[in-house]
């Protein structure tokens, strides 16, 4: 029997409940345990663990627990998370990297990975537990590129408006461990890669810059991408020289499909944005809502996406409002929008906050109390360089920002969404979640 609709339930609490369901479904620990259980007993090979990314801690804990069920222990390995904490086994080293741009911690993590990978023998097995954020957390440059130049590139890409797939296609060219280079370092050992996806379409070569996946892009492709985005003349000279040298064959290309480095590599996608959306939709049904997962995946400029989503939710809710059997409605999007920063000084915020602020402007055109409520948040619990995952907005948010003494129109134009939304009490701060499967946006009538 279908439960009654959640009439009168506070919309923010309802949306936060759906967000929690989405995050729980993408929990990397249980996903790792399920994937390892499918492998069966690993036999007598020595097992090395490399947990790299925002979900490094829970993924490593799950792998250690899985080994313990077979009365096995890891031979060694490394965790590279975005925050500190104890490693789940004394054989595992831990180095905290920097995110969203590489820094001293990233350099130390990249060097620690070199040492740990060098200890893996040809008859051993390496489990690479990979999640989003590893590109920056291990952000050390290839030979000939100064660290400061790589950091500058990361900053330019983050403000370029390029999506994560396009950014990682470029970043891996200059990153010490991107583009299949970790697989090359571990060869000829058997390598099993367990991946939590944070990219649209779950392209394995893009997730964390594909450290164990062949790089399909040539140096010429990278030059074309940089030129098309207007970055070629702006990036440091050392990066242009690296691309030119690879085009001329003076430095080796990244490992390509068919390279022997991948002969013993097996990859498995264990969690994704779609899994999170489906779980949120299923939970919405138990609450009496009528959910609909929207296509295509969320992408493009965050502010434009916010206006478009708000208009869609408004239209959908107005249509369904005349059909009591379909109300209340719940629309769900997943993906990752972008923010293009101009040359003028910009404020504080993230893509989900900018999307939410733009949505609030659109919702303000509807009478307060009748407008839908929209949540936009990163599943990792952190949106941009802030302590918020995103925000929850409705028809009153835009006016509340004005009453707090801020100009929301100026804030939106200056990419200064964080203080604007904070002034209205709209920010969502769940803390780091331990997973990362891009962003989710939910709208309820």
JOTAZI-V337329 format. One record per residue. PHI is phi in radians with two decimals (* if undefined). NEAR is the number of other C-alpha atoms within 12 Angstrom. Layout:
phi=PHI near=NEAR
phi=PHI near=NEAR
//
This chain:
phi=* near=6
phi=-1.29 near=13
phi=-1.18 near=14
phi=-1.19 near=20
phi=-1.04 near=24
phi=-1.48 near=25
phi=-1.35 near=18
phi=1.48 near=13
phi=-1.18 near=18
phi=-0.97 near=18
phi=-1.14 near=30
phi=-1.07 near=28
phi=-1.04 near=19
phi=-1.11 near=33
phi=-1.16 near=40
phi=-1.14 near=36
phi=-1.12 near=25
phi=-1.15 near=41
phi=-1.07 near=46
phi=-1.09 near=34
phi=-1.15 near=27
phi=-1.12 near=43
phi=-1.12 near=41
phi=-1.08 near=31
phi=-1.18 near=34
phi=-1.69 near=43
phi=-0.99 near=38
phi=-1.26 near=45
phi=-1.06 near=37
phi=-1.02 near=27
phi=-1.12 near=35
phi=-1.13 near=42
phi=-1.05 near=29
phi=-1.12 near=23
phi=-1.17 near=28
phi=-1.21 near=32
phi=-1.05 near=19
phi=-1.16 near=14
phi=-1.28 near=18
phi=1.46 near=14
phi=-0.99 near=17
phi=-1.30 near=27
phi=1.37 near=15
phi=-1.75 near=16
phi=-1.05 near=23
phi=-1.25 near=26
phi=-1.91 near=37
phi=-1.93 near=44
phi=-1.97 near=48
phi=-2.25 near=55
phi=-1.80 near=53
phi=-2.24 near=54
phi=2.27 near=52
phi=-1.12 near=48
phi=-1.76 near=47
phi=-1.01 near=49
phi=-1.06 near=43
phi=-1.14 near=38
phi=-1.19 near=48
phi=-1.17 near=48
phi=-1.05 near=34
phi=-1.15 near=33
phi=-1.17 near=45
phi=-1.11 near=37
phi=-1.12 near=25
phi=-1.14 near=31
phi=-1.10 near=33
phi=-1.08 near=20
phi=-1.15 near=17
phi=-1.71 near=18
phi=1.02 near=14
phi=-2.12 near=22
phi=-2.27 near=27
phi=-1.18 near=35
phi=-1.26 near=29
phi=2.83 near=35
phi=2.52 near=41
phi=-2.68 near=48
phi=-1.94 near=49
phi=-2.24 near=52
phi=-1.77 near=43
phi=-1.49 near=41
phi=-2.53 near=28
phi=-1.28 near=18
phi=2.50 near=18
phi=-1.42 near=22
phi=-1.21 near=31
phi=-1.33 near=29
phi=-2.67 near=28
phi=-1.11 near=17
phi=-1.36 near=22
phi=-1.76 near=31
phi=-1.39 near=34
phi=-2.42 near=38
phi=-2.33 near=36
phi=-1.45 near=39
phi=-1.60 near=38
phi=-1.84 near=33
phi=-2.71 near=34
phi=-1.55 near=33
phi=-2.07 near=35
phi=-1.16 near=35
phi=-2.64 near=31
phi=-1.00 near=24
phi=-1.11 near=29
phi=-1.13 near=41
phi=-1.10 near=35
phi=-1.14 near=27
phi=-1.15 near=38
phi=-1.10 near=42
phi=-1.22 near=27
phi=-1.12 near=30
phi=-1.14 near=43
phi=-1.06 near=26
phi=-1.14 near=20
phi=-1.18 near=31
phi=-1.12 near=37
phi=-1.18 near=25
phi=-1.56 near=26
phi=-1.34 near=35
phi=-1.49 near=23
phi=-1.12 near=21
phi=-1.73 near=20
phi=-1.58 near=29
phi=-2.27 near=35
phi=-1.96 near=44
phi=-1.82 near=49
phi=-1.73 near=46
phi=-1.77 near=52
phi=-1.98 near=54
phi=-2.49 near=56
phi=-1.03 near=49
phi=1.69 near=46
phi=-1.12 near=52
phi=-0.98 near=54
phi=-1.40 near=49
phi=-1.05 near=48
phi=-1.93 near=54
phi=-1.29 near=51
phi=-1.84 near=43
phi=-1.47 near=37
phi=-1.24 near=32
phi=-1.03 near=20
phi=1.65 near=23
phi=-1.97 near=27
phi=-1.11 near=24
phi=-0.95 near=32
phi=-1.11 near=25
phi=-1.21 near=31
phi=-1.16 near=40
phi=-1.07 near=35
phi=-1.08 near=29
phi=-1.06 near=40
phi=-1.02 near=38
phi=-1.10 near=29
phi=-1.12 near=32
phi=-1.18 near=35
phi=-1.10 near=34
phi=-1.78 near=32
phi=-1.51 near=30
phi=1.53 near=29
phi=-1.27 near=33
phi=-1.35 near=34
phi=-1.10 near=39
phi=-1.13 near=36
phi=-1.16 near=31
phi=-1.10 near=35
phi=-1.21 near=41
phi=-1.06 near=42
phi=-1.45 near=48
phi=-1.07 near=54
phi=-1.11 near=50
phi=-1.07 near=54
phi=-1.92 near=46
phi=-1.70 near=44
phi=-1.02 near=40
phi=-1.95 near=45
phi=-1.41 near=42
phi=1.06 near=42
phi=1.48 near=41
phi=-1.26 near=37
phi=-1.21 near=45
phi=-1.03 near=44
phi=-1.11 near=34
phi=-1.23 near=33
phi=-1.50 near=42
phi=-1.05 near=30
phi=-1.70 near=25
phi=-1.10 near=32
phi=-1.27 near=32
phi=-2.21 near=40
phi=-1.98 near=37
phi=-1.95 near=43
phi=-1.94 near=45
phi=-2.06 near=50
phi=-1.76 near=53
phi=-1.45 near=51
phi=-2.21 near=49
phi=-2.24 near=41
phi=-1.13 near=31
phi=1.47 near=26
phi=0.98 near=30
phi=-1.22 near=28
phi=-1.10 near=38
phi=-1.28 near=41
phi=-1.72 near=42
phi=-1.12 near=50
phi=0.98 near=49
phi=1.16 near=50
phi=0.98 near=50
phi=-1.12 near=52
phi=-2.13 near=49
phi=-2.20 near=44
phi=-0.98 near=38
phi=-1.66 near=39
phi=-1.33 near=28
phi=-1.55 near=34
phi=-1.53 near=29
phi=-1.05 near=36
phi=-1.12 near=24
phi=-1.10 near=22
phi=-1.15 near=34
phi=-1.03 near=30
phi=-1.05 near=23
phi=-1.13 near=28
phi=-1.17 near=31
phi=-1.17 near=17
phi=-1.12 near=16
phi=-1.57 near=24
phi=1.35 near=18
phi=-1.71 near=30
phi=-0.98 near=26
phi=-1.41 near=19
phi=-1.73 near=20
phi=-1.27 near=32
phi=-1.01 near=25
phi=-0.98 near=21
phi=-1.09 near=26
phi=-1.31 near=39
phi=-1.10 near=31
phi=-1.14 near=24
phi=-1.10 near=35
phi=-1.10 near=38
phi=-1.09 near=25
phi=-1.14 near=21
phi=-1.19 near=24
phi=-1.09 near=23
phi=-1.57 near=15
phi=1.40 near=15
phi=-1.36 near=13
phi=-2.17 near=19
phi=-1.18 near=20
phi=-1.22 near=33
phi=-1.17 near=43
phi=-1.00 near=32
phi=-1.88 near=27
phi=-0.93 near=21
phi=1.63 near=15
phi=-1.13 near=23
phi=-1.09 near=21
phi=-1.03 near=30
phi=-1.82 near=32
phi=-1.07 near=23
phi=-1.98 near=27
phi=-1.77 near=33
phi=-2.20 near=24
phi=-2.00 near=32
phi=-2.42 near=31
phi=-1.47 near=34
phi=-1.98 near=36
phi=-2.72 near=44
phi=-2.70 near=42
phi=-1.09 near=43
phi=-1.12 near=38
phi=-1.05 near=33
phi=-1.14 near=43
phi=-1.10 near=41
phi=-1.08 near=31
phi=-1.18 near=31
phi=-1.13 near=41
phi=-1.11 near=39
phi=-1.10 near=24
phi=-1.17 near=30
phi=-1.04 near=38
phi=-1.10 near=27
phi=-1.16 near=22
phi=-1.63 near=26
phi=1.52 near=26
phi=-1.51 near=36
phi=-1.96 near=35
phi=-1.51 near=35
phi=-2.53 near=29
phi=-1.41 near=30
phi=-1.61 near=25
phi=-2.17 near=17
phi=-1.38 near=17
phi=-1.08 near=27
phi=-1.11 near=37
phi=-2.77 near=35
phi=1.45 near=26
phi=-1.07 near=29
phi=-1.08 near=40
phi=-1.13 near=40
phi=-1.11 near=29
phi=-1.09 near=36
phi=-1.09 near=42
phi=-1.13 near=28
phi=-1.14 near=26
phi=-1.15 near=45
phi=-1.07 near=43
phi=-1.11 near=29
phi=-1.15 near=30
phi=-1.11 near=41
phi=-1.04 near=35
phi=-1.12 near=24
phi=-1.10 near=29
phi=-1.20 near=32
phi=-1.15 near=23
phi=-1.19 near=18
phi=-1.31 near=23
phi=-1.12 near=22
phi=-1.47 near=14
phi=-2.15 near=14
phi=-0.94 near=17
phi=-1.23 near=16
phi=-1.81 near=23
phi=-1.75 near=27
phi=-1.41 near=37
phi=-1.53 near=41
phi=-2.51 near=43
phi=-1.83 near=43
phi=-2.28 near=45
phi=-2.09 near=44
phi=-2.48 near=44
phi=2.61 near=45
phi=-2.74 near=41
phi=-1.31 near=41
phi=-2.26 near=37
phi=-2.27 near=39
phi=-1.71 near=29
phi=-1.60 near=30
phi=-1.48 near=16
phi=-1.41 near=10
phi=-1.29 near=11
phi=-0.99 near=13
phi=-2.09 near=21
phi=-1.63 near=24
phi=-1.93 near=27
phi=2.91 near=37
phi=-2.68 near=47
phi=-1.12 near=51
phi=-1.21 near=55
phi=-1.17 near=54
phi=-1.15 near=50
phi=-1.05 near=51
phi=-1.13 near=56
phi=-1.14 near=58
phi=-1.14 near=44
phi=-1.13 near=49
phi=-1.08 near=50
phi=-1.08 near=40
phi=-1.18 near=37
phi=-1.17 near=38
phi=-1.16 near=31
phi=-1.36 near=23
phi=-1.86 near=27
phi=-1.00 near=16
phi=-1.03 near=19
phi=1.76 near=18
phi=-1.89 near=21
phi=-1.25 near=33
phi=-1.18 near=44
phi=-2.08 near=45
phi=-2.21 near=55
phi=-1.95 near=49
phi=-2.29 near=56
phi=-2.73 near=54
phi=-1.41 near=49
phi=-1.21 near=54
phi=-1.46 near=44
phi=1.54 near=37
phi=-2.47 near=38
phi=-1.97 near=43
phi=1.10 near=34
phi=-1.48 near=24
phi=-2.28 near=30
phi=-1.64 near=26
phi=-1.92 near=36
phi=-1.48 near=41
phi=2.86 near=45
phi=-2.76 near=53
phi=-2.13 near=47
phi=-2.26 near=50
phi=-2.58 near=46
phi=-1.19 near=33
phi=-1.71 near=32
phi=-1.10 near=41
phi=-1.05 near=39
phi=-1.18 near=30
phi=-1.09 near=27
phi=-1.14 near=33
phi=-1.08 near=23
phi=-1.14 near=15
phi=-1.43 near=18
phi=1.65 near=17
phi=-1.93 near=24
phi=-1.83 near=25
phi=-1.11 near=35
phi=-1.13 near=24
phi=-1.12 near=20
phi=-1.05 near=32
phi=-1.15 near=39
phi=-1.18 near=28
phi=-1.67 near=28
phi=0.95 near=38
phi=-2.03 near=37
phi=-1.24 near=46
phi=-0.99 near=41
phi=-1.14 near=34
phi=-1.14 near=42
phi=-1.19 near=47
phi=-1.12 near=35
phi=-1.10 near=26
phi=-1.66 near=31
phi=1.20 near=24
phi=-1.69 near=35
phi=-1.17 near=39
phi=-1.92 near=37
phi=-2.19 near=29
phi=-1.44 near=24
phi=1.47 near=23
phi=-1.06 near=27
phi=-1.64 near=35
phi=1.50 near=36
phi=-2.38 near=48
phi=-2.86 near=48
phi=-2.20 near=49
phi=1.20 near=50
phi=-1.97 near=49
phi=-2.27 near=58
phi=-2.31 near=54
phi=-2.13 near=54
phi=-2.24 near=52
phi=-2.19 near=48
phi=-1.51 near=42
//
